[in-house]
Amino acid sequence: MSEKRKMTLTTQVLLGMFLGIVLGLAFNLTGLNAGGTFTGDYIVNGLFHVVGKMFVNALKMLVVPLVFFSLICGVCGIGDIRMLGRVGTKSFALYMLTTAIAIATAIIIAAGLGIGGGLDLATTSDFSGREAPPLTQVLIDIIPTNPLAAMAEGDMLPIIFFSIMVGISILMVGTKAKSVVEGAEIANEIMMKMVNIIMAVAPYAVFALICKAVANLGLELLASLAGYVLVLVGALMFHLFVTLMIVLKVFSGLNPVTFMKKIRNAQVFAFSTASSNATIPVTMRTVTERYGVDNSVASFTVPFGATINMDGTAIMQGVATVFIANVYGVELGMAGYLTVILMSVLASIGTAGVPGVGLIMLSMVFTQVGLPVEGIGLILGVDRLMDMIRTAVNVSGDAAVSCIVAKSEKKLDTEVYNDPTAGALSVDDAIHIDPKIEEELAQVVDRVHGQT
């Protein structure tokens, strides 16, 4: 067996990300990514773009059926239906707590360093704020008038609500619905196998996604906004490695080092796709198979967190608000900063599942504290890279809260959590098909056709 095949999938994905960054920088610094060049048009924005988008679409393809079947199985296997209410309450409280801590930390760091003071930058693009739907409408829309339409649109909160209702209804029907439960269990297992198949090509897809992003972003833009970028990245890393790990240790007693080692795969997927929703299949697999969280908890906490957990976005709100306020010479004061914290926490609920949620939330915050919304144009150029990093932080928060809630409900297998090899995959494992199973299924198909 070659050395490549001995690598774990996580190692190969990290290697793909590293090579993508190196090649992307090479393309950018040499000008090979410029429009009109063969490399720029056919490699960076051609081949790499196609490979990356196909991979992201493949992940998104799994989200709705995985969440639907997983939640039905979770509700049916929960044992005590009152636990569902406890899981929901604990998850919501923890997500809101970490979001509030995140933005408060970001404001303290950014204000303490005084980023943006004396900086005279022209906006890199025009930006007009979009209105977020009112909280009342968000609450109304949780109940879908058409569940199939919600699934087609990928609206997570209505899908979660409908799936839970289906699961509860199955429990009320009782033993007559046994075959439906078994079918849902089989469908859920099939979807998890599809996750493994897609993960097998992840190293190449991650390489393409990262290379394209770095090649088009470049160092010049990063240099012009160095203060903003460095403070934002620093605040994100502080929240990830300090705040979340303290919360994990305090509320669950679990080992943060073990947590960080096992979350890397999901973080790389989140970084590459810049989408918490697209990363749901990988996060779900990591939480259940790597950490040992029972599906009855993970099936709710992971999609719920991908929808409303905005730790990384909240940190961006805090740093960006301080940065733009200093650039325009606006003094916010303690009242202004408290308003930003409150607005960001409320907006994380009110804008749940809305595309471009980060910039919508930021425009809401700017309007509330009297900052010019067009100032967002200053940071738009680097928002793609920052979005990738904050999505990785968001996904880490989803996983941490899932572990905390599962531990509190005695739904976490600590042996799996502490086992460094539990749930680890190689490429061979991800796409392995047992020849005996192939033969058995072929015989079943032959028998079925012989009866028709």
Phi, psi and omega in degrees: 000135184286164181296326181299319182289340179281344179293143171287160180298322179300317179298318180294322178295316178297322177296319177298321179294316180298313180295325178295319177296314181298310182292323178298317176296320179298316178298318183291314184290331180269354180079009182288346180271358185296150177296142181095346177268155180299316182296316182294313186280323188254338180258295184294303183265005177250274183300309182297322179297315181295313180299314181297314181294321178298320180293315179297318178297323179296320177294315180296329179303327185275341192301304186296307179297325180294313179296317182299304182290323181294319180291320177300314178297320180296315180294317182292331182260011188286337177086310181229112185296336177294337178298328180299319177294321179294316179299316180296316181295313179297316181299312181299314181299316181292319179297318179292321179297311182294327177294317179295317178297321183299311184287326177297317178299316181298317181294318180298314181294312184294317181292323180295325180271347176063039183295144177091349180294127179075005181274129181244090182248142172275144179297138182278344176197159178284144177219127175243131185292142175258146179276135174275151177295147178296154182302323180300320180291323177299316179296319179297319184287350177299327178267111186282136173286334179220099183302325180293323177294320178298320178293321179295325180274347181073029179283109191293313185298314176297323178296317178300315181298311183296318181296318178296319179297320177297315180299315179296319180296322177297319178297323181290327178291323175088215188296336179299335182264015182303318181294328178293317178298314179298321178296319178295320178298315179295316180297320179296319179294321177298317180296322178293326175293324176296324175301316179299318180299314182292325179295336181297331179262003184303317182304321181285320179293318178298318177303314182294316181297313183291318181300315180297315182297313182291321180298322182275336181281304177080170183269336185296315180294320178299320181295322182292335179242034187303316182299312180298313183296313183295318180293319180295315178297318179299317179294321178296316180293322177298316180295319182292309189272339182249297186299305183297324181289325175294315178300315179300314182292316184294315187272343183232336184077005181285157182283116180296328181296316177299318179301312184294325179294323186272345184272352187304319182300311180296323179297318180294319177297316180296318179298319184289319185269340184055034181216117177295322180296316180295335182272355182310313181301319181288318178298317179299316180295317180298313183295318184278315188265331179269323182261341180082023176284132179295145182299332180298333177266310185298325182296337177262311188293324184290305178294326177296316179295321179298338181269315187246347182279112186233045180303309182297318178295320179297321177297318176300320178303313183295311181295316181295322180296313178297316181300309182292322178299318179291321179299319183267002177068032180263128179267113183277320181074175183298320180297319179296318181293321177296324176297319179298316179298311181296316181298319183294320179295315180293321181293332180295336175273314186291339180250018183303127175079002181275130179301144181066033189301323183300313182285329176296313178299319182294319179295324176297315180296314180301315180298320183293323184260005174082024176267147179294125183297329181295347176297340177299333178302336180295327186253000182300325185300324182259005185294330180298312180294318179296325178296322179297317182290316183290333175294321177299322177292318179301314181296322177298321177295320177301314181294319181297314179295322177300317179294318181297312182295317180298319180295319181292334180262008182057039180243025179237128179273102184295333178295318177294317181301317185275351179277113185296339183261354183298126176076001180290143183238145163254170179299322179298318179296320186297326185242018182289132175235124181288123180302326179295320179293319176304315182294318180297316180294323178298321179293322177298314180299317179299318180296318180297315180292328180290337180273346182266000000 
